[in-house]
Amino acid sequence: MMKPSTADGYDNEVTRNCERVLVTLIRGLGPWRDSIFLVGGLTPRYLIERRPPDVPPHAGTGDVDVVIQLHMLADTDAYHTLEDNFRRMKFSRGTNSKGTPVSWRWVIEAAAGMNVILELLADDPERSGGRVMELPTEGGSVSALNIPHSSIVFDHHRSKIIRAETLGGNGVAEVTLRYADLVAFTCLKAYAVDQRDERKDAHDLIYCLSYYEEGLEAAATEFRAALQGKHKAVVEDVLDILARYFADDGSTEGYLKIGPVAVAKFEIGEDADARERRTLRQRDVADLIKRFLKAINA
């Protein structure tokens, strides 16, 4: 599904309802709630705790993306708990870009006329990206979309308690959320920038690096540590992607590359009279990545 191409296409109320869906989901998953980890466009809500006017607004999101641990998918009892709870929470199957129902995308009405999409993701190194992972059930009514390297979130995540009004008028609840830390989030967004043409991916990535609570030097320190860990090859690959899409090289200045242009067009739009503003934003983005990569290599 194509996302809106500019920030104007997003609505803060939809993002708040995504959080309600997330709280309802975690609360409704019973003993399996510890097996899901938030990634995707809702994650900046928790990675960046400051809000406007202290920082510019993040665009938000219209969906909830969660990575499920493979051991849960391989457990028949766990699967049936997942399926039963989805149906009890009134999720229905979503469709792909061709309008065909799929078993890894689910939809729920979070408010009158306002639907939120839930996508179930997993990481199986033996499958190619985008392949559906069937779960042990008749009819294949629940599955997960294979996203290579998404399992990095199991080693690179944070936890926090979040609170929201659950769906169905069932009151306010608190749940423990496990969500991608800056390393995992940046890695997955960098792969998204590399593999699909959706401007919001670049916006999400740059927003979190720009306004990370601990600052750019701390972000670089976390990446240096990750380069010594089990996901070393993934992190190296991602740093190369950032350089290719955002940074100067021997033939092209960074601000002219796809990454900075995507951020500027997403945040500012494509009006001719905003060209100078876009160029300035592109230069800011390219400079950020230049300083980030330099700090990692310092």
C-alpha positions in Angstrom: 0.0 0.0 0.0 1.4 3.4 -1.0 1.7 5.9 1.8 0.8 9.6 1.3 3.7 11.4 -0.5 3.6 14.4 1.8 3.3 15.1 5.5 -0.1 16.8 4.9 -1.5 13.4 4.1 -1.2 12.3 7.7 -3.5 13.1 10.6 -2.5 13.3 14.3 -5.9 11.8 15.3 -5.1 8.7 13.3 -1.8 8.3 15.0 -3.4 8.6 18.4 -5.8 5.9 17.4 -2.9 3.7 16.3 -1.7 3.9 19.9 -5.1 2.9 21.1 -5.0 -0.1 18.7 -1.5 -1.0 20.0 -2.6 -0.9 23.6 -5.7 -2.9 22.8 -3.6 -5.5 20.9 -0.9 -6.0 23.6 -3.5 -6.3 26.3 -5.5 -8.8 24.2 -2.6 -11.1 23.4 -2.5 -12.7 26.8 0.7 -14.6 27.5 2.1 -14.0 24.0 2.3 -10.2 24.4 6.0 -10.4 25.1 6.6 -12.0 21.7 5.8 -8.9 19.7 8.0 -5.8 19.0 6.9 -2.5 17.5 8.7 -1.3 14.4 7.6 1.1 11.6 6.1 4.6 11.6 4.6 4.5 15.1 8.0 3.9 16.7 9.2 7.6 16.6 6.3 8.4 19.1 8.3 6.5 21.7 11.9 6.9 20.5 11.4 10.7 20.6 9.6 11.7 23.8 9.7 15.5 23.2 6.7 17.1 21.5 6.1 20.3 19.6 6.9 23.1 20.2 10.2 21.6 21.6 10.7 19.7 18.4 9.0 19.8 15.0 6.1 17.4 14.6 6.6 13.9 13.3 4.2 13.0 10.5 2.7 10.2 12.4 1.3 7.0 10.8 -1.8 5.2 9.9 -0.7 1.6 10.7 0.9 -0.5 13.4 3.8 -2.8 12.4 4.9 -5.5 14.8 7.6 -8.2 14.5 6.6 -11.6 15.9 9.2 -14.0 17.2 9.5 -17.2 15.2 9.1 -19.5 18.1 5.6 -18.1 18.6 4.8 -18.7 14.9 6.0 -22.3 15.2 3.9 -23.1 18.3 0.4 -24.3 17.3 -1.1 -23.4 20.6 0.4 -19.9 20.4 -1.0 -19.5 16.9 -4.5 -20.4 17.9 -4.3 -18.0 20.8 -3.2 -15.3 18.4 -6.0 -16.1 15.9 -8.7 -16.3 18.6 -7.7 -13.0 20.2 -7.6 -11.2 16.8 -11.1 -12.2 16.1 -12.3 -11.4 19.7 -10.8 -7.9 19.4 -12.8 -7.5 16.1 -9.9 -7.4 13.7 -10.8 -8.4 10.1 -8.4 -9.4 7.3 -7.0 -6.5 5.2 -6.1 -6.5 1.5 -3.0 -5.9 -0.6 -2.5 -3.3 -3.2 -4.6 -5.3 -5.7 -7.5 -5.6 -3.3 -6.9 -9.3 -2.5 -7.4 -10.3 1.2 -4.1 -11.2 2.9 -3.6 -13.0 6.1 -0.7 -10.8 7.5 -2.5 -7.5 7.3 -5.5 -6.9 9.6 -7.8 -3.9 9.9 -9.9 -2.6 12.8 -12.2 0.4 13.2 -10.6 2.6 15.8 -13.2 5.4 15.6 -16.2 6.1 13.5 -15.1 5.8 9.9 -11.4 5.6 10.9 -9.6 2.3 10.3 -6.2 1.4 11.5 -4.0 -1.3 9.8 -2.1 -3.9 11.7 0.7 -5.7 9.9 2.4 -8.8 11.2 6.1 -9.2 10.3 8.7 -11.9 10.9 12.3 -12.7 9.9 13.1 -16.1 8.4 16.6 -16.0 6.8 15.7 -19.0 4.6 12.9 -17.0 2.8 13.2 -14.1 0.5 11.8 -10.7 1.5 8.1 -10.2 1.0 7.3 -13.9 1.2 4.4 -14.9 3.5 5.1 -17.2 6.4 2.2 -19.6 6.8 1.2 -20.5 10.3 0.1 -23.9 11.5 -3.6 -23.7 10.9 -6.3 -24.8 8.5 -7.1 -22.1 6.0 -4.1 -19.9 6.7 -6.2 -17.2 8.3 -3.2 -15.6 10.0 0.4 -15.3 8.7 3.3 -13.0 8.8 5.2 -11.1 6.1 8.9 -12.0 5.9 11.0 -8.8 6.4 14.8 -9.7 6.2 16.8 -8.4 9.2 13.7 -7.4 11.2 14.8 -9.8 14.0 17.4 -7.2 14.9 14.7 -5.7 17.1 14.9 -8.7 19.5 18.4 -7.6 20.5 18.0 -3.9 19.9 14.9 -2.7 21.6 13.6 -0.7 24.5 10.6 -1.1 26.8 8.3 1.4 28.4 4.8 1.5 29.9 2.3 3.3 27.7 -1.3 4.2 28.5 -4.3 4.7 26.2 -8.0 4.2 26.0 -8.7 0.7 24.7 -11.1 0.1 21.8 -14.7 -0.9 22.3 -15.2 1.5 25.3 -13.3 -0.9 27.6 -11.5 1.8 29.6 -7.9 3.1 29.9 -5.2 0.5 30.2 -1.5 0.4 30.8 0.7 -2.1 28.9 4.5 -2.7 28.5 5.6 -1.9 25.0 8.7 -3.3 23.4 9.8 -1.2 20.5 12.8 -0.8 18.2 15.7 1.2 19.6 17.5 3.7 17.4 19.9 1.2 15.9 17.1 -1.3 14.9 14.8 1.5 13.8 17.5 3.2 11.6 18.5 -0.1 10.1 15.0 -1.2 9.1 14.2 2.3 7.8 17.4 2.4 5.8 16.5 -0.9 4.2 13.1 0.5 3.4 14.6 3.6 1.7 16.8 1.2 -0.3 14.0 -1.2 -1.3 10.9 1.0 -1.9 10.0 4.4 -3.1 8.1 5.9 -0.2 9.3 9.3 1.0 8.0 8.8 4.5 10.7 6.2 5.2 13.4 8.8 4.8 11.5 11.3 6.9 11.1 8.7 9.7 14.8 7.9 9.7 16.0 11.5 9.6 13.5 12.6 12.2 14.7 10.2 14.8 18.4 10.9 14.2 17.7 14.6 14.3 15.8 14.7 17.6 17.2 11.7 19.4 17.0 12.5 23.1 20.7 11.7 23.8 22.0 13.5 20.8 23.9 12.6 17.6 27.1 11.7 19.4 25.2 9.2 21.6 23.5 7.8 18.6 27.0 7.2 17.0 28.2 5.5 20.2 25.2 3.1 20.0 26.1 2.3 16.4 29.8 1.7 17.3 28.7 -0.7 19.9 26.4 -2.5 17.5 29.3 -2.9 15.1 30.9 -5.1 17.7 27.8 -7.3 18.2 26.0 -10.1 16.4 24.3 -7.8 13.9 27.7 -6.3 12.7 27.1 -7.2 9.1 23.7 -5.7 9.0 24.9 -2.4 10.6 27.8 -2.2 8.2 25.4 -2.7 5.3 23.1 0.0 6.6 25.9 2.5 7.0 26.8 1.9 3.4 23.1 2.5 2.4 23.1 5.8 4.3 26.3 6.9 2.6 24.9 5.9 -0.9 21.5 7.6 -0.4 22.4 10.7 1.7 26.1 11.6 1.6 28.6 13.2 -0.7 30.7 11.0 -2.9 33.2 11.6 -5.7 30.6 12.5 -8.3 27.4 13.8 -6.5 26.8 16.1 -3.5 24.8 14.4 -0.9 22.0 17.0 -0.9 21.2 16.1 -4.5 20.6 12.4 -3.7 17.4 10.5 -3.3 17.3 10.6 0.5 17.5 14.3 1.2 15.2 15.1 -1.7 12.6 12.6 -0.4 12.7 14.2 3.1 12.4 17.7 1.7 9.5 16.9 -0.7 7.7 14.9 2.0 8.0 17.7 4.6 7.6 20.8 2.4 5.8 19.6 -0.7 6.6 20.2 -4.3 5.3 23.7 -5.0 7.7 25.7 -7.2 7.8 28.6 -4.8 9.2 26.3 -2.1 12.2 25.2 -4.1 14.7 27.2 -2.0 13.2 25.9 1.3 13.5 22.3 -0.1 17.2 22.9 -1.1 18.0 24.2 2.4 16.3 21.2 3.9 18.1 18.8 1.6 21.4 20.4 2.7 20.5 20.0 6.4 19.7 16.3 5.9 22.9 15.6 4.0 24.9 17.4 6.6 23.3 15.4 9.4 24.2 12.1 7.8 27.7 13.4 7.1 28.2 14.3 10.7 26.6 11.0 11.9 28.8 8.8 9.8 31.9 10.9 10.7 31.1 10.5 14.4 30.7 6.7 14.1 34.2 6.5 12.4 35.8 8.9 14.9 
